[in-house]
Amino acid sequence: MENRQVVIDSLPDGKLKEDNYRLERTTIPVPADGEVLCRTLVLTIGAGTRAGLQGSASYAGAPKTNIVMNGTGVAGVEASLDDDFAPGDLVVCASGWQDYSVHKANQLTRVSDDIDPAHYLGVLGTNGLTAYFGLLEIGQPQSGNTVVVSAAAGSVGHLVGQIAKLKGCRTIGITSTPEKCHLLVDKVGYDVAISHRSSDFRTELKVACPDGIDVYFDNTGGDILGSALFRMNEHGRIVCCGVVSQYDTSSPAGGPRGIPGLLVNKRIRMEGFLVFDYADRYEAARSEIKSWITSGQLVPLSDEIDGLEQAPAAFVNLLAGGNIGTRIIRVAQ
Ligand SMILES: NC(=O)c1ccc[n+]([C@@H]2O[C@H](COP(=O)([O-])OP(=O)(O)OC[C@H]3O[C@@H](n4cnc5c(N)ncnc54)[C@H](OP(=O)(O)O)[C@@H]3O)[C@@H](O)[C@H]2O)c1
């Protein structure tokens, strides 16, 4: 038995490449007192971890090489030296991109057995909670508001659109390809979808929002933020969630025009947040999200790729827009 690990071989110079990673094989770690040995079953890959490799995510610390790539997984407990966990339990842990990892028992979240465990990597995990708190707390959507979401087919974005609909809003999703635009309307329930790759994007955004924008949920920054800013209504809210358009590069662009003038004149609130700030409310949020899933009001999407060794290619592909919903890597059955 061995532990396969995907290790950061070099930091990306420009766009991320598969060969920024290498696969290593090592021995399975042994838990000490109070620790638990976990076997990764599935793990998730999201755009935000690219910011960690760039060094722009200050909360993630300085990027490093020769360490296992970080990531969150659902794992089965293989061995436990803690009374609260036993072999066979399912947990969420900071597994990293590897087969086996050891954790202190208090760093594990038990997965309840009333719902698909993979939901804990998406809709009930960091990204679902990000969509929930970002939209409801920072965006404060009111019934009848126009809500625009960028990276709308991604893990966070496809949930923001659905929660905004639940709150009675008109929703506009921004994505890349015609296929993803169709999916946003037909499967995710956005009222309108437009492509940020269109040469006429600014006009298409204007046409899609005849009454202006009340809430812009910004996953991308860059030109999309620049365009949305000019369509905001008075007292509108811009939810600064992430900057995915500027992660996969060594030379991120500066901020958009119109700040602070537009914010002042239109009394716009533009506010960043980190989901971790709401940790003490995760359980209540999960329970409300679960009720939406059970009633069919919220339909989480994910795409699954088989094999730990596929993780680097799956990450490169995701940054190019290849994912729909939450990207999951199946590591073991
Ligand atoms: N604040 C927080 O606490 C928090 C927590 C979690 C995540 N986040 C942030 O939330 C955002 C979304 O994360 P996610 O995991 O939902 O993303 P994701 O599922 O990994 O999706 C990434 C998507 O971004 C889009 N994209 C890539 N390059 C782009 C570009 N240059 N311009 C426009 N769109 C581009 C692509 O879709 P298209 O096909 O549509 O281009 C891609 O599929 C990220 O910025 C992440 O950092 C923040």
The ligand as an SDF file (V2000), in Angstrom:
LIG
                    3D

 48 52  0  0  0  0  0  0  0  0999 V2000
  -14.6390   35.1910   -0.8410 N   0  0  0  0  0  0  0  0  0  0  0  0
  -14.6230   33.9170   -0.4890 C   0  0  0  0  0  0  0  0  0  0  0  0
  -14.6540   33.5510    0.6910 O   0  0  0  0  0  0  0  0  0  0  0  0
  -14.5530   32.8740   -1.5680 C   0  0  0  0  0  0  0  0  0  0  0  0
  -14.7050   31.5080   -1.2640 C   0  0  0  0  0  0  0  0  0  0  0  0
  -14.6870   30.5800   -2.3320 C   0  0  0  0  0  0  0  0  0  0  0  0
  -14.4730   31.0340   -3.6480 C   0  0  0  0  0  0  0  0  0  0  0  0
  -14.2680   32.3690   -3.8690 N   0  0  0  0  0  0  0  0  0  0  0  0
  -14.0740   32.9040   -5.2160 C   0  0  0  0  0  0  0  0  0  0  0  0
  -15.2490   32.6460   -5.9540 O   0  0  0  0  0  0  0  0  0  0  0  0
  -14.9230   32.7140   -7.3380 C   0  0  0  0  0  0  0  0  0  0  0  0
  -15.5920   31.5510   -8.0430 C   0  0  0  0  0  0  0  0  0  0  0  0
  -14.9980   30.3580   -7.5740 O   0  0  0  0  0  0  0  0  0  0  0  0
  -15.5620   28.9670   -8.0950 P   0  0  0  0  0  0  0  0  0  0  0  0
  -14.8700   27.9080   -7.3110 O   0  0  0  0  0  0  0  0  0  0  0  0
  -17.0250   29.0290   -8.1580 O   0  0  0  0  0  0  0  0  0  0  0  0
  -15.0500   28.9700   -9.5800 O   0  0  0  0  0  0  0  0  0  0  0  0
  -14.9460   27.7200  -10.5110 P   0  0  0  0  0  0  0  0  0  0  0  0
  -16.1180   26.8200  -10.3850 O   0  0  0  0  0  0  0  0  0  0  0  0
  -13.6030   27.1670  -10.2990 O   0  0  0  0  0  0  0  0  0  0  0  0
  -15.0910   28.3590  -11.9330 O   0  0  0  0  0  0  0  0  0  0  0  0
  -14.1010   29.1020  -12.5060 C   0  0  0  0  0  0  0  0  0  0  0  0
  -14.7290   29.7100  -13.7540 C   0  0  0  0  0  0  0  0  0  0  0  0
  -14.2180   31.0100  -13.9010 O   0  0  0  0  0  0  0  0  0  0  0  0
  -14.4100   31.3800  -15.2450 C   0  0  0  0  0  0  0  0  0  0  0  0
  -13.2450   32.1120  -15.7310 N   0  0  0  0  0  0  0  0  0  0  0  0
  -11.9700   31.6850  -15.8540 C   0  0  0  0  0  0  0  0  0  0  0  0
  -11.2010   32.6570  -16.3850 N   0  0  0  0  0  0  0  0  0  0  0  0
  -12.0190   33.7180  -16.5960 C   0  0  0  0  0  0  0  0  0  0  0  0
  -11.8280   35.0200  -17.1260 C   0  0  0  0  0  0  0  0  0  0  0  0
  -10.6100   35.4370  -17.5450 N   0  0  0  0  0  0  0  0  0  0  0  0
  -12.8800   35.8410  -17.2040 N   0  0  0  0  0  0  0  0  0  0  0  0
  -14.0960   35.4450  -16.7880 C   0  0  0  0  0  0  0  0  0  0  0  0
  -14.3580   34.2290  -16.2890 N   0  0  0  0  0  0  0  0  0  0  0  0
  -13.3210   33.3800  -16.1870 C   0  0  0  0  0  0  0  0  0  0  0  0
  -14.5840   30.1010  -16.0490 C   0  0  0  0  0  0  0  0  0  0  0  0
  -15.9310   30.0330  -16.4960 O   0  0  0  0  0  0  0  0  0  0  0  0
  -16.4710   30.6960  -17.8530 P   0  0  0  0  0  0  0  0  0  0  0  0
  -16.6440   29.5550  -18.8000 O   0  0  0  0  0  0  0  0  0  0  0  0
  -17.7530   31.3050  -17.3890 O   0  0  0  0  0  0  0  0  0  0  0  0
  -15.4680   31.7140  -18.3270 O   0  0  0  0  0  0  0  0  0  0  0  0
  -14.3470   28.9980  -15.0220 C   0  0  0  0  0  0  0  0  0  0  0  0
  -15.1650   27.8720  -15.2650 O   0  0  0  0  0  0  0  0  0  0  0  0
  -13.4080   32.7020   -7.4210 C   0  0  0  0  0  0  0  0  0  0  0  0
  -12.9700   34.0060   -7.7130 O   0  0  0  0  0  0  0  0  0  0  0  0
  -12.9670   32.2900   -6.0360 C   0  0  0  0  0  0  0  0  0  0  0  0
  -11.7110   32.8120   -5.7030 O   0  0  0  0  0  0  0  0  0  0  0  0
  -14.3200   33.2770   -2.8570 C   0  0  0  0  0  0  0  0  0  0  0  0
  1  2  1  0
  2  3  2  0
  2  4  1  0
  4  5  1  0
  4 48  2  0
  5  6  2  0
  6  7  1  0
  7  8  2  0
  8  9  1  0
  8 48  1  0
  9 10  1  0
  9 46  1  0
 10 11  1  0
 11 12  1  0
 11 44  1  0
 12 13  1  0
 13 14  1  0
 14 15  2  0
 14 16  1  0
 14 17  1  0
 17 18  1  0
 18 19  2  0
 18 20  1  0
 18 21  1  0
 21 22  1  0
 22 23  1  0
 23 24  1  0
 23 42  1  0
 24 25  1  0
 25 26  1  0
 25 36  1  0
 26 27  1  0
 26 35  1  0
 27 28  2  0
 28 29  1  0
 29 30  1  0
 29 35  2  0
 30 31  1  0
 30 32  2  0
 32 33  1  0
 33 34  2  0
 34 35  1  0
 36 37  1  0
 36 42  1  0
 37 38  1  0
 38 39  2  0
 38 40  1  0
 38 41  1  0
 42 43  1  0
 44 45  1  0
 44 46  1  0
 46 47  1  0
M  CHG  2   8   1  16  -1
M  END
$$$$
